[in-house]
Amino acid sequence: MLCSCSYESQMIDGGNAVIERIDSYKDSIGTTPSSLSDIGIAIVDESNPPYYYQRIDSLHYTLSFSNGVGAVSYTHLRAHE
Protein backbone atom coordinates (compact mmCIF):
# COMPACT_ATOMS: atom_id res chain seq x y z
CA MET A 1 0.00 0.00 0.00
CA LEU A 2 2.91 2.41 0.55
CA CYS A 3 3.68 2.19 -3.14
CA SER A 4 0.13 3.28 -3.97
CA CYS A 5 0.39 6.36 -1.76
CA SER A 6 3.71 7.27 -3.33
CA TYR A 7 2.21 6.80 -6.80
CA GLU A 8 -0.77 9.01 -5.95
CA SER A 9 1.52 11.64 -4.47
CA GLN A 10 3.65 11.65 -7.64
CA MET A 11 0.54 11.86 -9.82
CA ILE A 12 -0.83 14.79 -7.79
CA ASP A 13 2.51 16.59 -8.07
CA GLY A 14 2.59 15.95 -11.82
CA GLY A 15 -1.05 17.00 -12.10
CA ASN A 16 -0.29 20.27 -10.36
CA ALA A 17 2.43 20.92 -12.97
CA VAL A 18 -0.11 20.23 -15.74
CA ILE A 19 -2.57 22.60 -14.05
CA GLU A 20 0.07 25.33 -14.03
CA ARG A 21 0.56 24.83 -17.78
CA ILE A 22 -3.19 24.93 -18.40
CA ASP A 23 -3.56 28.11 -16.34
CA SER A 24 -0.62 29.71 -18.12
CA TYR A 25 -2.26 28.86 -21.46
CA LYS A 26 -5.54 30.41 -20.26
CA ASP A 27 -3.74 33.54 -19.15
CA SER A 28 -2.00 34.00 -22.50
CA ILE A 29 -4.74 32.78 -24.91
CA GLY A 30 -7.85 33.69 -22.91
CA THR A 31 -9.49 30.26 -22.97
CA THR A 32 -8.88 26.74 -21.72
CA PRO A 33 -7.02 24.48 -24.14
CA SER A 34 -9.03 22.04 -26.25
CA SER A 35 -6.71 19.20 -25.26
CA LEU A 36 -3.44 18.56 -23.47
CA SER A 37 -1.67 18.62 -26.84
CA ASP A 38 -2.42 22.37 -26.97
CA ILE A 39 -0.05 22.83 -24.03
CA GLY A 40 2.65 20.58 -25.47
CA ILE A 41 1.72 17.27 -23.87
CA ALA A 42 1.73 14.54 -26.52
CA ILE A 43 -1.23 12.20 -26.39
CA VAL A 44 0.03 8.73 -27.29
CA ASP A 45 -2.91 6.62 -26.16
CA GLU A 46 -5.55 6.39 -23.44
CA SER A 47 -2.99 5.86 -20.66
CA ASN A 48 -0.23 8.11 -21.96
CA PRO A 49 -0.29 10.77 -20.65
CA PRO A 50 -1.74 9.30 -17.45
CA TYR A 51 -3.99 12.33 -16.93
CA TYR A 52 -7.51 12.72 -18.25
CA TYR A 53 -8.28 16.31 -19.24
CA GLN A 54 -11.80 17.43 -20.03
CA ARG A 55 -12.55 20.93 -21.24
CA ILE A 56 -15.97 21.93 -19.94
CA ASP A 57 -16.08 25.36 -21.56
CA SER A 58 -13.78 28.31 -22.19
CA LEU A 59 -13.29 28.88 -18.45
CA HIS A 60 -13.68 25.46 -16.78
CA TYR A 61 -11.96 22.09 -16.97
CA THR A 62 -11.28 18.91 -15.03
CA LEU A 63 -8.01 17.02 -14.71
CA SER A 64 -7.97 13.54 -13.20
CA PHE A 65 -6.03 10.29 -13.12
CA SER A 66 -6.65 6.64 -12.33
CA ASN A 67 -5.25 4.94 -9.26
CA GLY A 68 -4.46 1.88 -11.37
CA VAL A 69 -7.58 -0.13 -10.61
CA GLY A 70 -9.91 1.86 -12.82
CA ALA A 71 -11.21 4.35 -10.28
CA VAL A 72 -10.42 8.02 -10.59
CA SER A 73 -8.67 9.00 -7.41
CA TYR A 74 -8.06 12.71 -8.03
CA THR A 75 -10.16 15.23 -9.85
CA HIS A 76 -9.28 18.87 -10.01
CA LEU A 77 -11.95 21.29 -11.19
CA ARG A 78 -10.79 24.77 -12.05
CA ALA A 79 -12.48 27.94 -13.13
CA HIS A 80 -10.59 30.87 -14.58
CA GLU A 81 -10.17 33.42 -11.83
C-alpha positions in Angstrom: 0.0 0.0 0.0 2.9 2.4 0.5 3.7 2.2 -3.1 0.1 3.3 -4.0 0.4 6.4 -1.8 3.7 7.3 -3.3 2.2 6.8 -6.8 -0.8 9.0 -6.0 1.5 11.6 -4.5 3.7 11.6 -7.6 0.5 11.9 -9.8 -0.8 14.8 -7.8 2.5 16.6 -8.1 2.6 15.9 -11.8 -1.0 17.0 -12.1 -0.3 20.3 -10.4 2.4 20.9 -13.0 -0.1 20.2 -15.7 -2.6 22.6 -14.1 0.1 25.3 -14.0 0.6 24.8 -17.8 -3.2 24.9 -18.4 -3.6 28.1 -16.3 -0.6 29.7 -18.1 -2.3 28.9 -21.5 -5.5 30.4 -20.3 -3.7 33.5 -19.1 -2.0 34.0 -22.5 -4.7 32.8 -24.9 -7.8 33.7 -22.9 -9.5 30.3 -23.0 -8.9 26.7 -21.7 -7.0 24.5 -24.1 -9.0 22.0 -26.3 -6.7 19.2 -25.3 -3.4 18.6 -23.5 -1.7 18.6 -26.8 -2.4 22.4 -27.0 0.0 22.8 -24.0 2.6 20.6 -25.5 1.7 17.3 -23.9 1.7 14.5 -26.5 -1.2 12.2 -26.4 0.0 8.7 -27.3 -2.9 6.6 -26.2 -5.6 6.4 -23.4 -3.0 5.9 -20.7 -0.2 8.1 -22.0 -0.3 10.8 -20.7 -1.7 9.3 -17.5 -4.0 12.3 -16.9 -7.5 12.7 -18.2 -8.3 16.3 -19.2 -11.8 17.4 -20.0 -12.6 20.9 -21.2 -16.0 21.9 -19.9 -16.1 25.4 -21.6 -13.8 28.3 -22.2 -13.3 28.9 -18.4 -13.7 25.5 -16.8 -12.0 22.1 -17.0 -11.3 18.9 -15.0 -8.0 17.0 -14.7 -8.0 13.5 -13.2 -6.0 10.3 -13.1 -6.6 6.6 -12.3 -5.3 4.9 -9.3 -4.5 1.9 -11.4 -7.6 -0.1 -10.6 -9.9 1.9 -12.8 -11.2 4.3 -10.3 -10.4 8.0 -10.6 -8.7 9.0 -7.4 -8.1 12.7 -8.0 -10.2 15.2 -9.8 -9.3 18.9 -10.0 -12.0 21.3 -11.2 -10.8 24.8 -12.0 -12.5 27.9 -13.1 -10.6 30.9 -14.6 -10.2 33.4 -11.8 
